[in-house]
Amino acid sequence: MTPSEVHARLVELWTAGRFEEGLSFIDADVVDHRGGTAGDHRGIDAWRAKWEQMADVAVKVEQNVSEGEFSVNRYSSSGPGYVVTGMDMIRVRDDRIVEHWALMDVTARAAQLSAGQAGT
């Protein structure tokens, strides 16, 4: 599979709630470069925990660009009370994700969530 095919399959399985099947595309030693105060997370168990926390999030891929072993998605992400734009990049080796980077408009998400709470 190409990196963009791995990326598309992973998003498809995750959004369908088929986490264990999706995890078959994640390398056991994956590095998830989340940034911020959380820093890097390593290993498939960290990936599994991330998915469990994001079970109510929907993602729609708007554009994919792929070159070599890398694939990048620009997407819209929505959850209870927000819709934001994000971007993530993966590096694939032997049909498994070995590295992941992600950016999300957390300022817009915080503002939308805050505005929603003000109305309650």
Buried (B, 14 or more C-beta within 10 A) or exposed (E): EEBBBBBBBBBBBBBEEEBEBBBEBBBEEBBBEBEEEEEEBEBBEBBBEBBEEEEEBEBEBEEBEBEEEBBBBBBEBBBEEBBBBBBBBBBBEEBBBBBBBBEBBEEEBEEBBEEEEEEE
